[in-house]
């Protein structure tokens, strides 16, 4: 009578066809003996109606579920404003052949089930994990609390270790009750006794306890996610999400947060970053989300900010992974949270990273007029705005100016949304227009395509300011000797590296990138080439792949 979480998955093609895409899955094996079985099911199976789920287990005749819908609501407010106690715990029941009469409509993860069978039965299924949902009741009110044990496969834990920091408390630790019996009418409650210490509990099983108080306590590990689905979701337009982990116990604990793939081999793990202290430094920053440990005092929590690493995120695909939060301080408690991510296919106004409109600054601080000499520090610096478009093909363009519509909208909850539109899109009435401008190229060039290289590596742009161009610095239209100037060649090179030669091309959640800029002016009569050098920083402000010129 147990549930074993399989790490070795034997993939069955016919079963996989029924799996819902874009959700991190785990594999569970449900093993039942003759009579009543009390189990804790960690994940919601994709075919979650009882009739579907137990269709291949004809021995299963009756299923009861301890409903924890009152989780998080130990008190309620009556219509007259007074406080009323928690509503009684409800049981929902499904019986084979009586689907229309059954009150249990779905098999959901994070819940306990009492299952009556007429013989041994077993099945392996894939499901989406859910956080434990436990609402403790006071035994003095005539209730027993039914709860499950969530620990790694093959592990056991003592009752006192797993539950003493909750509503049972260490000073009056009660023995758990197991469920057994062969009468279809109802299971029997049997107090578990041990020769030494407290009874040993197994993962995936459910037990009943005589609680001391009414409380919402899932265990020493408490995970809070922002989505009602119980998972961490990245939609096509979202790149940032967060979730919190708390020590719900009464002693200091080390909580491990790990990130890994779905146990369903057809699902690919989304590339995620997490904002935490950098190893070996006192600085915070974005780093690949892998395994991180946190020392938390009683009641202390930490919130982790997550971001999709868009440099490794393929468009028009769905991704799924798993976050595992576990206690390393004795209880072995484990909570797994599904991660889902989706990116729509490239479109004119929604392009995959690094395509889009980039805006930033170039700061030139070194100069030399000898082409074969290295630029040296100048007496001051010159700061220039720069706009780059990486189009749908991945080609880069320096833009002279771009009109972008910005708008703010106040939501019902008092927050404000800021949206951006490219110039070609119809702008709603009342919205303002902001223009981004640069001092180059010249007025004859609204944009210049890169002549070599690629964004994030080394880009080179070349163009010529014609001798008779009206913004040629050597031309004066009103002076007869200067009606025509000198043709000036321009070459701007953007290199994503530091002065030491280390690459700076690394995805960050704020989508800011930087490096070294060199600008060479040629064709200057009697002066030779002038080379200026400095740094650049760019931020992606729009994920568009096309602009109208």
C-alpha positions, -999 to +999 in steps of 0.1 A: +000+000+000+022+028-012+031+052-040+066+050-054+078+079-075+097+064-104+130+079-115+135+053-142+107+060-167+097+035-193+081+056-219+050+042-236+041+059-268+004+052-266+002+067-232+024+097-241-001+107-268-026+116-241-002+138-222-010+175-220+018+195-235+035+224-218+035+212-181+063+198-161+054+162-153+065+136-127+059+098-128+041+081-099+034+044-094+001+037-075+002+003-058-029-010-040-036-040-019-069-058-013-093-038+008-088-001+019-057+019+009-049+054+021-026+072-004-012+106-010-012+115-047+014+142-054+004+151-090-027+157-111-029+131-138-038+144-173-068+121-175-081+133-141-117+122-139-120+091-117-137+071-144-107+078-168-080+074-142-092+040-128-105+026-161-075+002-163-078-008-127-111-027-125-103-038-089-109-003-077-146+000-066-148+031-044-127+062-039-130+089-012-112+122-011-104+143+019-113+178+006-089+205+017-107+234+000-106+253+033-068+254+031-058+290+039-092+298+055-093+286+091-119+312+098-146+327+077-166+359+079-204+356+081-228+379+062-233+399+094-196+405+098-190+380+126-163+354+125-174+318+122-153+287+126-139+266+098-165+246+079-165+208+085-141+188+064-159+172+034-154+138+018-162+134-019-169+099-032-167+081-065-181+046-071-176+025-102-206+024-124-221+054-107-204+083-124-235+104-125-241+100-088-206+105-077-195+137-059-158+132-067-153+147-101-115+149-105-083+133-092-062+162-081-026+163-069-016+173-033-045+154-018-052+122+002-075+094-011-091+064+005-093+037-022-112+004-018-102-025-041-113-061-045-077-072-052-042-060-058-038-033-085-010-012-098-004+015-124+022+041-134+010+075-145+024+109-154+010+140-136+016+176-129+028+181-093+008+202-068+018+218-035+005+200-004-029+212+008-036+204+045-061+220+068-056+208+103-086+202+126-087+201+164-094+166+177-115+183+205-140+193+178-145+157+168-123+157+137-091+138+127-068+154+102-059+132+072-026+142+056+001+127+033+038+124+035+059+138+006+095+126+007+118+112-020+112+077-034+123+048-011+127+071+019+110+068+053+107+093+082+096+092+118+063+108+128+079+131+153+105+143+129+081+151+101+051+166+120+063+178+155+067+215+144+031+217+133-003+215+150+006+183+168+036+200+186+065+182+202+050+181+237+021+159+228+031+140+197+003+116+187+007+083+170-007+083+134-037+062+124-035+040+093-065+029+072-073-007+066-102-032+065-120-052+038-156-039+043-167-018+014-189+003+037-160+022+053-123+018+063-111+011+098-088+035+117-059+017+134-034+034+157+001+027+147+024+017+175+062+012+175+085-007+198+110+021+198+106+058+191+077+070+170+061+051+141+079+053+108+060+068+078+065+062+041+063+086+013+031+086-008+010+073+020-018+090+040-024+090+077-048+104+102-039+124+133-056+139+163-046+175+160-043+200+189-056+231+170-071+244+138-044+256+115-033+257+079+001+240+079+015+221+049+047+210+066+080+227+074+084+236+037+059+261+024+060+271-013+039+301-026+035+306-063+017+335-080-004+314-104-038+299-095-026+268-115-001+261-088+029+264-112+054+290-124+042+301-159+059+321-185+035+331-213+046+342-247+048+378-236+063+373-201+099+370-191+099+376-153+082+355-126+088+350-089+079+325-062+085+323-024+098+296-001+093+297+036+104+278+067+070+270+083+087+251+112+099+262+146+136+256+141+163+269+117+163+249+085+183+246+053+160+247+023+173+235-010+158+248-042+167+229-073+157+232-110+156+203-134+139+187-163+104+173-165+103+135-160+084+132-192+112+129-218+093+147-246+093+179-226+124+202-228+134+223-197+130+261-202+163+280-198+159+300-166+180+325-147+176+334-110+185+366-092+206+356-061+240+364-046+269+356-069+290+327-055+321+340-037+310+377-037+288+401-019+270+411-051+237+400-064+231+392-101+214+369-126+228+334-128+217+301-143+190+285-122+204+252-109+206+242-072+207+267-044+206+264-006+190+289+018+193+290+056+160+302+069+149+310+105+115+300+117+089+319+098+115+334+074+109+333+037+129+341+006+115+352-028+133+341-059+130+362-091+132+341-122+137+351-158+136+333-191+170+332-208+158+343-242+191+337-259+183+299-255+146+301-259+133+288-293+102+305-307+070+287-315+077+260-289+066+250-255+089+241-226+084+224-193+105+218-162+104+212-124+114+232-094+121+209-064+121+225-029+133+202-001+142+203+036+178+192+043+174+195+080+158+162+089+122+160+077+131+152+041+100+170+030+098+177-007+076+199-028+078+200-066+065+228-087+059+227-124+074+253-147+059+261-181+071+284-208+059+293-243+071+316-270+050+323-301+065+322-335+082+353-348+059+380-362+063+416-373+056+429-338+068+400-317+103+388-323+125+363-305+156+376-287+179+393-298+157+406-326+142+440-318+148+476-313+179+484-292+185+519-277+215+532-258+246+553-257+281+554-271+307+573-250+339+581-268+368+590-245+399+582-266+412+596-299+442+595-323+445+608-359+471+582-369+455+552-384+482+529-371+483+542-336+462+532-306+438+559-294+448+576-262+427+593-235+412+625-247+407+657-227+370+649-224+344+625-236+316+626-262+283+609-256+261+599-285+227+582-286+225+550-308+195+530-321+200+496-336+173+474-352+179+436-355+154+426-380+135+394-387+164+379-406+189+387-378+205+416-398+215+447-378+209+483-388+219+516-373+188+539-374+189+576-376+156+582-358+126+562-349+091+572-337+077+551-309+043+555-294+042+552-256+010+549-235+001+545-199-032+530-187-044+529-151-058+495-140-087+490-116-062+480-089-043+512-092-013+499-111-003+513-144+006+496-177+031+511-201+030+499-237+050+505-268+040+505-305+062+508-336+054+538-358+034+517-383+008+506-358-024+525-353-021+544-320-052+548-297-066+583-292-050+602-263-016+584-265+016+604-269+044+599-294+080+599-284+108+601-309+142+585-305+170+603-323+207+600-330+233+622-346+243+595-371+241+584-398+236+617-417+203+631-430+208+613-463+208+579-446+178+570-425+195+537-417+227+518-424+229+480-426+258+463-411+285+455-437+299+426-417+295+406-384+266+398-362+248+413-332+265+400-300+298+393-317+314+420-338+294+444-360+308+469-385+288+497-402+302+517-431+288+548-449+300+579-466+289+615-460+290+628-496+311+659-505+279+679-513+258+665-485+242+693-466+255+681-433+290+676-445+312+695-419+335+708-447+308+724-468+293+759-465+264+765-490+268+803-487+306+804-493+318+800-529+350+783-519+332+757-498+302+748-518+316+713-519+335+696-491+354+664-488+337+630-488+340+616-453+340+579-447+326+565-415+333+531-399+317+522-366+327+489-351+309+474-321+327+447-302+311+428-274+342+425-252+361+442-224+394+460-227+410+427-215+394+409-244+368+389-224+334+385-241+305+405-227+278+388-247+257+371-221+219+372-217+206+391-187+170+396-177+171+434-181+183+427-217+212+452-215+244+445-234+277+464-237+311+464-252+338+486-270+330+510-298+355+523-324+346+551-348+370+559-376+366+590-399+385+589-432+390+611-462+399+642-442+423+662-464+457+668-448+446+652-415+445+615-422+421+592-405+408+600-370+400+571-348+379+575-317+373+548-291+351+542-261+323+521-248+287+514-257+256+501-238+223+490-254+190+480-241+162+462-260+131+484-258+109+467-284+107+431-296+097+441-332+113+427-363+104+453-388+100+491-391+087+512-420+112+537-435 
